Amino acid sequence: MRCLWITRQDPRPRNSGELIYSNGLLHALAEEHPSLEITVLTHQSQTPTPSSASPPNITWQFTPPIPSRNPFHFLSTLPSDAARLGNPHMRKTLTHLLAQNWHALIVDQAACGWVLRIDKIPLPPLVYIAHNHESSVRSQIARSPDHHFLEKFILASDAQRYVQLEKELLAQSSLLTTITSEDQQRFRQEAPKLKSLVLTPGFQSNNTRPPELETLQASPRRLILTGAFQWFAKRRNLISFLEAAHPVFPSEKIELSVVGKTDPAFFQELQSRFPWAQFHPNVPSIDPFLTDARIGILPDTLGGGFKLKALDYIFRGLPLAAVTDSLRGLPDSASLHAISAHTHPELVKAIVQRIDDLPALHQAAQSAFLGCQNLFHWKDRGQQLAQALAELPSP
């Protein structure tokens, strides 16, 4: 059986949530189904990856790195990201590959839905791996009050293009996978007959650490907030949380480490605005920062989806402090005991109230760790996806 997998860029430099998810699912499928031949069509990463970093049944087909944004992308009938991804290099390579026989064409996230606009070439059975319900997420971002009029217009137009592209993906797919059950329900309202399954992320690390009360007692009054801060929504979440914490944390002597993938200039700007926090861009590993923190922060009010950083926190023994929406996809054992609130000011207040209640923090971390330790294995996701692919209709 042969599958053609279309994704955004080489996911093996696992330095953002979307790349961690794509890499984990792709490799789990290849490892659990060694007789399956997978060809991955994608853009090269700016970070080279050794070819040995993949199972032998994965073949990589690279095109040049993703082009930079330009105004012409907004003139396309596709969302601007999809227009960038479906550039002439990718279209030419895909047209050549589609001349071969494939059991399935796997479209990894909505922005890769540009493949539907390849004219006059029949497609094999389509599998849509949804990272978000983009129609609702993009519309939410377009409504954010942080945009001026022109930005709102551009983002609203782009959101409508995502609505249309997602409708086309659902109409042409034989199988849909989602990361959260909430997204699965949204898609079912639009395509009730489409077969779907929920594939939450797996977690893989050699540095898993069960919660220990002694470790919490020795920890500084420091929070950690990790992520990839390149997309507007991720930056807005971070800035909003910092603005809420700015009048409170310095006087309460609460520290904050912000660690993640971003343009260093963005962190430099934030450092000048919020000098009480520490900003660490593009570090080789977040492990030392997790070791030195007491609580992990999930501040996302925009962007939807499962927050993979929650698993980094949980499996390093940290309790969670989160905006309620950020807890979607986690079991009750993690979400019910987390420090949570609906808004950033409320969350900041709750953190101040509970940061020194070390027995309660330990109980929350322990409940999350024990409740999650058998639920997030990539192997299981690979088995589920392999079984679903085997049940697809013959091309």
C-alpha positions, -999 to 999 in steps of 0.1 A, spaced: 0 0 0 13 34 -10 3 68 5 12 103 -6 14 127 24 12 165 18 24 187 47 35 222 52 73 217 57 98 191 69 84 184 104 115 168 118 128 200 134 101 197 161 101 233 172 64 241 171 31 224 180 20 218 144 54 202 135 55 181 166 20 168 158 27 161 121 61 145 128 46 123 156 17 111 136 37 105 104 64 85 122 39 65 143 20 55 111 52 44 94 65 25 124 32 7 131 26 -2 94 61 -11 81 47 -25 48 31 9 40 52 31 17 48 68 25 60 96 2 60 130 19 58 160 -3 68 191 16 89 223 17 124 221 30 130 235 65 155 262 72 169 237 98 186 207 80 176 173 93 197 141 90 180 116 66 185 89 93 158 107 114 130 87 97 118 51 94 130 35 61 95 33 46 93 71 44 105 88 13 110 126 14 102 147 -17 113 183 -10 107 216 -28 124 249 -18 115 266 15 80 282 18 80 315 -1 77 347 19 43 365 20 35 390 -6 4 410 -15 -4 387 -45 -12 359 -21 -42 378 -9 -56 380 -44 -59 342 -46 -92 324 -41 -72 303 -16 -63 315 19 -30 333 18 -11 305 36 -25 279 11 -16 302 -18 20 303 -5 22 266 1 6 257 -33 33 275 -52 45 265 -88 73 242 -74 48 223 -53 21 221 -80 46 208 -106 60 182 -82 25 171 -71 13 168 -107 43 145 -115 36 124 -84 -1 120 -91 8 101 -123 16 72 -100 -8 49 -82 -17 57 -46 -39 41 -20 -45 75 -3 -37 112 -5 -32 126 30 -37 163 34 -20 174 66 -38 205 78 -62 229 59 -35 251 44 -24 221 23 -59 220 8 -44 238 -22 -41 202 -37 -78 203 -45 -71 231 -70 -49 209 -93 -70 209 -125 -79 179 -145 -61 153 -124 -81 127 -105 -71 123 -69 -69 91 -49 -91 87 -18 -85 118 4 -76 118 41 -79 152 58 -58 156 90 -73 187 106 -52 205 131 -80 230 139 -115 238 128 -101 266 108 -134 282 98 -142 291 135 -106 298 145 -99 322 117 -132 340 121 -124 344 158 -90 359 150 -105 383 125 -129 396 151 -101 404 175 -102 441 186 -64 444 182 -66 449 144 -72 481 126 -98 483 99 -76 471 70 -63 442 90 -98 432 100 -109 433 63 -79 411 52 -83 386 80 -121 384 75 -116 377 38 -90 351 45 -113 335 71 -140 332 44 -116 315 21 -108 290 48 -145 284 52 -148 275 15 -116 254 14 -127 234 44 -161 227 28 -142 214 -3 -120 192 19 -149 177 38 -168 171 5 -139 153 -11 -125 134 18 -131 98 26 -117 101 62 -113 130 86 -91 131 117 -92 158 144 -71 166 174 -99 173 198 -134 159 202 -148 194 201 -134 199 166 -148 165 156 -183 177 167 -180 209 147 -171 190 116 -199 165 121 -224 194 119 -211 202 85 -204 166 72 -224 142 93 -218 112 70 -180 116 68 -160 90 88 -139 107 114 -117 98 144 -100 118 171 -62 115 172 -49 135 202 -12 141 202 12 116 217 41 125 239 76 112 237 105 123 260 134 108 278 131 134 306 97 125 320 96 134 357 68 124 381 56 152 405 75 154 438 65 176 467 101 181 476 109 194 441 80 219 444 92 230 478 127 237 464 114 255 433 115 293 430 82 313 426 87 311 389 62 303 361 71 291 326 53 298 294 65 280 263 55 280 227 61 291 191 54 328 189 53 335 151 16 335 144 -5 365 154 -28 345 176 1 331 197 17 365 201 -16 381 211 -22 354 237 13 360 252 10 398 252 -25 398 267 -12 376 296 18 398 301 -4 429 302 -26 413 328 4 402 349 24 434 346 7 453 375 7 423 397 36 398 394 65 423 402 50 434 435 42 398 444 77 388 435 65 362 410 89 354 382 81 344 346 102 327 320 89 329 284 107 303 262 100 295 226 105 298 188 102 333 176 120 363 159 144 374 186 134 410 179 99 403 191 113 390 225 136 420 227 106 443 224 87 424 251 118 425 274 118 463 272 80 464 280 80 438 307 115 439 323 104 418 353 100 387 330 127 368 312 125 360 275 145 332 259 141 328 221 150 297 200 167 277 228 181 243 219 160 227 247 133 238 271 142 211 296 164 234 319 136 260 320 110 234 330 133 221 357 135 256 373 98 264 372 69 258 397 39 261 373 33 258 336 11 285 319 -14 279 291 -27 314 282 -43 307 248 -77 324 242 -71 326 205 -61 298 181 -81 268 192 -67 232 191 -49 210 216 -20 227 235 9 204 232 29 224 257 4 211 283 20 176 279 55 191 284 44 206 317 24 175 329 51 150 321 78 171 338 58 172 370 44 207 368 9 218 377 -10 238 351 -24 274 353 -46 279 322 -73 299 305 -102 274 305 -102 271 267 -66 260 267 -75 228 286 -95 212 257 -85 177 249 -70 170 283 -87 144 307 -106 156 337 -77 144 359 -57 173 345 -83 200 338 -103 198 370 -73 203 393 -56 230 372 -55 266 383 -80 279 357 -100 310 348 -119 324 318 -98 356 314 -61 366 318 -68 390 347 -87 363 365 -60 338 359 -33 361 372 -54 366 404 -58 328 408 -21 322 404 -13 347 431 -37 330 454 -24 295 449 13 298 440 24 291 476 -1 263 483 25 236 476 5 206 487 -24 216 465 0 222 435 15 188 441 -19 171 442 -28 189 409 4 179 392 1 143 404 -35 139 393 -26 152 358 5 130 355 -13 98 366 -44 105 345 -24 112 314 5 87 315 -14 60 296 -34 82 273 -8 99 250 12 73 232 21 79 195 20 42 189 -17 41 196 -23 69 171 -3 51 145 -23 20 149 -56 39 147 -47 57 116 -33 26 99 -65 7 106 -86 36 91 -64 37 60 -68 0 55 -106 5 54 -106 32 27 -123 24 -6 -100 12 -33 -89 40 -57 
